[in-house]
């Protein structure tokens, strides 16, 4: 079974983005998501125990594997982002 067979597009796809806690993090992440998968999303932001990092959870509407690949590539290149799952 290939990765293409595991996902049937379009589908709801959960993303988790971890990064340095700063005012720009959520704005940068959401503008990147809107660029690749426009929609009305409700991100959830959780701070780490010491408050140094934020985890952003958002479920997007994915339309293709190529869309997800491009989105992941751009998210990991953002200055304050450390991990994208």
N, C-alpha and C positions, 0 to 999 in steps of 0.2 A: 504494500500500500504506500503510495507516494504522499507527500505533504499536500499536493493538490487535491487528493481524494479525501483528506481529512476535513477540509473546509469546503463548504458549498456556498458560493457567492451569489447574491449578496447575503451578508450575515452580520449579526451583532458581534463585535470583537472587543473584549476587555483589554485595556492597556494599563500598565502601572509604570509610572515614571518617577524615579527618585533623583533628587538633586539638592544642591545647597539651598538652605532657607534664605531666600532674598525676595524682595518685591517683584523682581522681573521674572522669576521662575514660572509662575502660573500663566502670566500674560504671554511669555515666549512659547510655552508648551501649547497653550490653547490656540494661538495664532497659527502655529505650525499645523496643528490638527485641522483647523478650519481650512487651511490652504489645500490639504490633501483629501479631507473628508468633511465637506461642509455639513453642518447640522446644528441642532439646538441641544447641546450637551450640558450635563450637570456634573462637573468634576467634583470629586471629594478630595479634600486635602487633609493629610494627617501629619503632625509634627513628630519628629523623633523624641526620645526621652529627654535629651539635653537641648532640643530645639535647634540643633545645627543643620538638620536636614528635613526636607518635606517629601512625602510620598503623595503623588497625585494618582487617583484612580478615575478612569473615565471609560465608558463603553461607546465605541464608535460604530457607525454603519460602514462596513468594509464592502467594496465592490469587486476587488480583484487582489490576487497575490502581488502583482506589480505595485498596486497602490500601497499595500502594507509595507512592502520592501522600501519604497521611496519614503514613506512616513517614518519608519524606523531609522533609516539612514540620516534623515534630517534631524530627527529628535536627538539622536546620540551626538550630533555635531553641535548642539546648542551649548553655549558656554557653561551654564550652571547645572546641566544634566549630567548625572553620574551613571545611571543604569536605566535601561528601558526593557521591560518584560512584557 
